[in-house]
Amino acid sequence: MEGLKKRVADLFPQMVEWRRDFHQHPELSFQEQQTQRKLIDFMESCGLEVKTGWGGYGVTGLLRGAAPGPTIALRADMDALPIQDEKTVSYRSQVTGVMHACGHDGHMTMLMGAARLLTEMRDRLAGNVLFLFQHAEELLPGGSRQMIEAGVLEGVDAIFGIHLWTPHPVGTISLCSGELMAAADSFEVEIIGKGGHGGLPHEATDAVVIAAHVITHLQTIISRQVDPLDSGVISVGAIEGGNAFNVIAERCRMKGTVRSFNKGVREALAKRVEEVVRHTCHMFGADYRFQYGWGYPPLINHEKETQQLIEVARQVGTVQEMKPIMGGEDFAYYLEQIPGAFCFVGAGNPDKGITAPHHHPRFDIDEEALKVGTELFVRLIAERLGR
């Protein structure tokens, strides 16, 4: 371990090449065929036992240590987003309307770096490492769920994951025990009124006006119907109704998300959102269609594994306790099955102009963060399996 930082630094130029190649050639959820091929070739070159057929384009590589022991999984996600890359950099996405806008290219790179270094340490490991490259984190039902159903966690004793995070500066590692990320559910509503002339509103049932009332009433669920000591979010992210300035819209559609941590709050919010839509529509004499989608569960870190990750992280960078956030992550499904922990590695750098938030057309990472994540993975395995 004494020479690990130098070994990571020596590998860093190659890691930058890997990351930029992924960034230039992104693939959407459930379409990661070429990405999978690259990962297979890489893991085979490392001498890992490669396996596919995990319900999608996910792929795993197993490193067997020199002595028996537990099996620890390290996970990275693979998919990109349907966003046009607006950066002016040499490694800008070459696929129109698709880009790695959440750091998954970096996640794969850090895990590849860890695989390369840990393979060199095989003789010093008592146990196995499963390098788990997961497809479709960004789109329901989530690649982790499919991989679990296909048996990817069989024989695995613990799992760890890293998310690059531009709101935090390079060199920081942030996490907490217990609740870290929220359940991420969704809903779709179609309000069905009666169209009419814009100058004769009394002869119509205005779906747009009704939608405005629905949105306002939805906000009072959180502010007035949820215990202030609990957490919840309801956001309407899309609304579409009407197509002319002088025509009252007959229909209006909206889509939104619901975030929570507590199971009881989550179930209550789902029920209450539908009730608000129903009663508001009926109050105005309109009909509606409603669909609720149960998304990823809350991500809850296990205490023992979190503390171990914190101890290792102190050898790598600056550790800070992180407050839970309302973002969602399908890594949560793994933690429902086996012990593990998830953390955020800072990847922002205002001095380099790297400040765009995740899922933004100009999203980028400070590639120095790749060193931090790779070293963290390697030190964690050395701590768990070293002999």
C-alpha positions in Angstrom: 0.0 0.0 0.0 2.9 2.3 0.5 3.4 2.8 -3.2 -0.3 2.8 -4.2 -0.6 6.5 -4.8 2.3 6.4 -7.2 0.9 3.3 -9.0 -2.4 5.1 -9.4 -0.6 8.2 -10.7 1.3 6.0 -13.2 -2.0 4.5 -14.4 -3.8 7.9 -14.5 -3.0 8.8 -18.2 -4.5 5.4 -19.3 -7.5 6.0 -17.1 -8.1 9.4 -18.7 -8.0 7.7 -22.1 -10.6 5.1 -21.0 -12.9 7.8 -19.5 -12.7 10.0 -22.6 -13.4 7.1 -24.9 -16.5 6.2 -22.9 -17.5 9.9 -23.0 -17.2 10.2 -26.7 -19.2 7.0 -27.3 -22.1 7.0 -24.8 -25.0 4.5 -25.0 -28.4 4.9 -23.4 -29.9 2.6 -20.8 -30.5 -1.0 -22.1 -28.5 -0.2 -25.2 -24.9 -0.5 -23.8 -23.8 -3.1 -26.2 -20.5 -1.5 -27.4 -19.7 -0.4 -23.8 -20.1 -4.0 -22.6 -17.8 -5.2 -25.4 -15.1 -2.8 -24.3 -15.4 -3.9 -20.7 -15.3 -7.6 -21.7 -12.1 -7.1 -23.6 -10.5 -5.2 -20.8 -11.4 -7.7 -18.1 -10.3 -10.6 -20.2 -7.0 -8.8 -20.6 -6.7 -8.7 -16.8 -7.3 -12.5 -16.6 -10.7 -12.1 -14.8 -13.5 -14.6 -15.0 -16.0 -12.7 -17.2 -19.7 -13.4 -17.2 -22.6 -11.8 -19.0 -26.3 -12.6 -19.2 -27.4 -10.5 -16.2 -30.8 -9.4 -17.7 -29.2 -6.8 -19.9 -25.8 -5.6 -21.0 -24.4 -5.7 -17.5 -21.1 -7.7 -17.1 -19.0 -8.9 -14.3 -15.4 -10.0 -13.8 -14.3 -12.2 -10.9 -10.9 -11.9 -9.4 -10.0 -14.9 -7.2 -7.4 -14.2 -4.5 -4.6 -16.6 -3.7 -6.4 -17.8 -0.5 -10.0 -18.5 0.4 -12.1 -15.7 1.9 -15.2 -13.6 1.5 -16.3 -12.2 -1.9 -16.6 -8.4 -2.1 -18.4 -6.7 -5.0 -17.5 -3.3 -6.4 -20.1 -1.7 -8.6 -20.0 0.9 -11.4 -22.9 1.9 -13.7 -22.6 2.1 -17.5 -25.4 4.0 -19.1 -25.6 7.6 -20.5 -28.5 10.1 -20.8 -30.6 11.5 -23.7 -29.0 14.9 -23.5 -27.1 16.8 -26.1 -23.5 17.4 -25.1 -22.8 21.2 -25.3 -19.2 21.2 -24.0 -16.4 22.5 -26.3 -13.8 19.9 -25.5 -11.9 17.4 -27.6 -13.7 14.4 -26.0 -17.2 15.8 -26.5 -19.8 13.1 -27.2 -19.9 12.0 -30.8 -23.5 10.6 -30.5 -26.1 13.2 -31.2 -28.5 13.7 -28.3 -26.7 11.3 -26.0 -24.0 12.0 -23.4 -22.5 10.9 -20.1 -24.0 13.7 -18.0 -23.9 11.9 -14.6 -20.3 10.6 -14.3 -20.9 7.0 -15.3 -18.0 7.1 -17.7 -15.8 8.0 -14.7 -17.4 5.3 -12.6 -16.5 2.6 -15.1 -13.0 4.0 -15.4 -12.4 4.0 -11.6 -13.5 0.3 -11.4 -11.3 -0.6 -14.4 -8.4 1.1 -12.6 -9.1 -0.8 -9.5 -9.3 -4.1 -11.4 -6.0 -3.5 -13.1 -4.2 -2.7 -9.7 -5.9 -5.4 -7.7 -5.1 -8.0 -10.3 -1.4 -7.2 -9.6 -2.1 -7.8 -5.9 -3.8 -11.2 -6.4 -1.2 -13.1 -4.3 -1.9 -10.9 -1.3 -5.7 -11.3 -1.3 -7.6 -13.9 0.8 -11.0 -13.8 -0.9 -12.5 -12.7 -4.2 -13.4 -9.4 -5.8 -16.5 -9.2 -8.1 -16.2 -6.2 -10.5 -19.8 -5.5 -11.3 -20.5 -3.2 -14.3 -24.2 -2.5 -14.2 -26.4 -1.4 -17.1 -29.4 0.9 -17.0 -29.1 2.8 -13.7 -30.9 5.8 -15.2 -34.1 4.1 -16.3 -36.7 2.0 -14.5 -36.9 -0.8 -13.6 -33.1 -0.3 -13.1 -30.3 -2.6 -14.1 -29.4 -3.6 -10.6 -32.8 -5.2 -10.1 -32.4 -7.3 -13.2 -28.9 -8.3 -12.2 -30.0 -9.3 -8.7 -32.9 -11.4 -10.2 -30.4 -13.1 -12.4 -28.3 -14.0 -9.4 -25.4 -11.6 -9.5 -25.2 -11.4 -5.6 -25.1 -15.1 -5.0 -22.1 -15.8 -2.9 -21.3 -12.1 -2.4 -20.7 -11.0 1.2 -20.7 -7.2 0.8 -21.0 -4.5 -1.9 -19.6 -1.0 -2.3 -20.2 1.8 -4.8 -18.9 5.2 -5.6 -20.7 8.2 -7.3 -18.7 11.1 -8.6 -20.3 14.3 -7.4 -19.5 17.7 -8.9 -21.3 19.7 -6.1 -18.3 18.7 -4.0 -14.6 19.6 -4.7 -12.0 17.1 -5.8 -10.4 15.3 -2.9 -13.5 15.0 -0.7 -15.2 11.8 0.1 -18.8 12.2 1.5 -21.1 9.6 3.0 -23.2 8.8 6.1 -24.6 5.7 7.8 -28.2 5.0 7.3 -30.4 7.0 4.9 -28.3 8.6 2.1 -30.6 8.8 -0.9 -34.3 8.9 -1.3 -36.9 6.7 -2.9 -37.7 8.1 -6.3 -41.2 7.5 -7.5 -43.1 9.1 -10.4 -46.6 10.0 -11.5 -48.4 11.0 -14.7 -51.7 12.8 -14.9 -54.0 13.6 -17.8 -56.8 16.0 -17.0 -59.8 15.7 -19.3 -62.0 18.7 -19.4 -64.1 20.3 -22.2 -62.5 22.4 -24.9 -64.0 25.7 -26.1 -63.6 29.2 -27.3 -61.1 31.3 -25.4 -63.6 34.1 -25.1 -66.4 31.8 -23.8 -64.9 30.1 -20.8 -68.3 29.4 -19.2 -69.1 27.0 -22.0 -65.9 25.0 -21.4 -64.0 23.1 -18.7 -60.5 24.4 -18.8 -58.0 21.6 -18.3 -55.1 24.1 -18.0 -56.7 26.0 -15.1 -57.5 22.7 -13.4 -53.8 21.6 -13.8 -52.7 24.8 -12.1 -54.9 24.1 -9.1 -53.6 20.5 -9.0 -50.0 21.7 -8.9 -50.7 24.2 -6.2 -52.6 21.6 -4.1 -49.9 19.0 -4.5 -47.4 21.3 -2.8 -49.6 21.6 0.3 -49.2 17.8 0.8 -45.6 18.3 1.9 -46.1 21.7 3.6 -49.2 20.8 5.5 -49.8 17.1 5.6 -46.4 15.6 6.2 -44.7 15.7 9.6 -42.0 18.5 9.4 -39.5 16.1 11.0 -39.9 13.7 8.0 -38.7 14.4 4.5 -40.6 14.5 1.2 -40.6 16.2 -2.1 -43.3 16.5 -4.8 -42.2 18.2 -8.0 -44.1 18.5 -11.3 -41.4 18.5 -14.0 -43.5 18.6 -17.2 -46.8 20.0 -18.2 -48.4 20.2 -21.6 -51.8 21.5 -22.6 -53.5 23.3 -25.5 -52.0 24.5 -28.8 -53.6 27.8 -29.6 -53.8 31.2 -27.7 -57.6 31.5 -28.1 -58.7 28.0 -27.5 -59.5 26.6 -24.1 -57.6 23.3 -23.7 -59.7 20.1 -23.4 -56.8 18.1 -22.1 -53.6 18.8 -20.0 -50.9 16.3 -19.2 -48.3 16.5 -16.4 -45.5 14.4 -15.1 -43.8 14.6 -11.7 -41.7 12.9 -9.1 -42.2 12.0 -5.5 -39.2 11.6 -3.1 -39.1 10.2 0.4 -37.1 8.2 2.9 -39.6 6.7 5.3 -41.7 3.7 4.1 -44.9 5.0 5.7 -44.4 8.5 4.3 -43.7 7.0 0.8 -47.0 5.0 0.8 -49.0 7.9 2.2 -47.7 10.3 -0.5 -48.6 8.0 -3.3 -52.1 7.7 -2.0 -52.5 11.4 -1.3 -51.2 12.5 -4.7 -53.9 10.5 -6.4 -56.6 11.9 -4.0 -55.6 15.5 -4.7 -55.8 14.9 -8.4 -59.2 13.2 -8.2 -60.9 15.7 -5.9 -59.5 18.7 -7.7 -60.7 17.4 -11.1 -64.1 16.5 -9.7 -64.5 19.9 -8.1 -64.3 21.5 -11.6 -66.3 18.8 -13.3 -63.4 17.2 -15.1 -62.3 13.6 -15.5 -58.7 12.4 -15.2 -56.3 9.5 -15.8 -53.6 8.8 -13.3 -50.6 6.5 -13.2 -48.1 6.1 -10.4 -44.7 4.5 -10.8 -42.9 3.0 -7.9 -39.3 3.8 -8.5 -36.1 2.9 -6.6 -36.3 2.4 -2.9 -34.3 4.6 -0.5 -30.6 3.9 -0.4 -29.7 3.0 3.2 -26.0 2.4 4.1 -25.2 -0.3 6.5 -23.4 1.0 9.6 -20.5 -1.5 9.8 -19.6 -1.2 6.2 -20.0 2.6 6.3 -17.6 2.9 9.2 -15.1 0.7 7.4 -15.4 2.8 4.3 -14.9 6.0 6.3 -11.7 4.6 7.9 -10.3 3.7 4.5 -11.4 7.0 3.0 -9.3 9.0 5.6 -6.2 7.5 4.0 -7.3 8.8 0.6 -8.8 12.2 1.0 -10.9 14.6 3.1 -13.9 12.8 4.6 -17.0 14.7 5.4 -20.3 13.5 6.7 -23.0 14.0 4.1 -26.6 14.9 4.8 -29.1 12.7 2.9 -30.1 14.0 -0.5 -33.3 13.5 -2.5 -31.6 12.0 -5.5 -32.4 8.4 -6.3 -30.1 5.5 -7.0 -30.8 1.9 -7.9 -27.7 0.8 -5.8 -30.4 0.8 -3.1 -31.6 -2.6 -4.4 -28.2 -4.2 -3.6 -28.3 -2.8 -0.1 -31.7 -4.3 0.5 -30.1 -7.7 -0.1 -26.6 -7.7 1.4 -24.4 -5.4 3.6 -22.6 -2.5 1.9 -22.1 1.2 1.6 -22.2 3.9 -1.1 -20.3 7.2 -1.1 -19.7 10.3 -3.1 -16.3 11.4 -4.4 -16.0 15.1 -5.2 -15.4 15.9 -8.9 -16.1 19.6 -9.1 -13.5 22.3 -9.6 -14.6 26.0 -10.1 -11.0 26.9 -11.1 -11.3 24.7 -14.1 -14.8 25.8 -14.9 -16.3 22.4 -13.8 -19.4 23.6 -12.0 -22.3 22.3 -14.1 -24.7 20.1 -12.2 -25.5 16.5 -13.0 -27.8 15.9 -16.0 -26.8 19.2 -17.5 -25.7 19.6 -21.2 -22.3 21.0 -20.1 -21.7 18.5 -17.3 -18.1 17.4 -16.9 -15.8 16.1 -14.1 -12.3 17.0 -12.9 -10.5 13.9 -14.0 -8.3 14.1 -10.9 -11.3 12.6 -9.1 -10.6 9.3 -10.9 -7.4 8.9 -8.8 -9.4 9.3 -5.6 -12.1 6.7 -6.5 -9.6 4.2 -7.8 -7.4 4.4 -4.7 -10.4 4.2 -2.4 -11.6 1.0 -4.1 -8.1 -0.6 -3.9 -7.5 0.3 -0.3 -11.0 -0.9 0.7 -10.3 -4.4 -0.8 -6.8 -4.5 0.7 -8.5 -3.7 4.1 -11.1 -6.4 3.7 -9.2 -9.1 2.0 -5.5 -8.4 2.5 -3.4 -11.1 4.2 
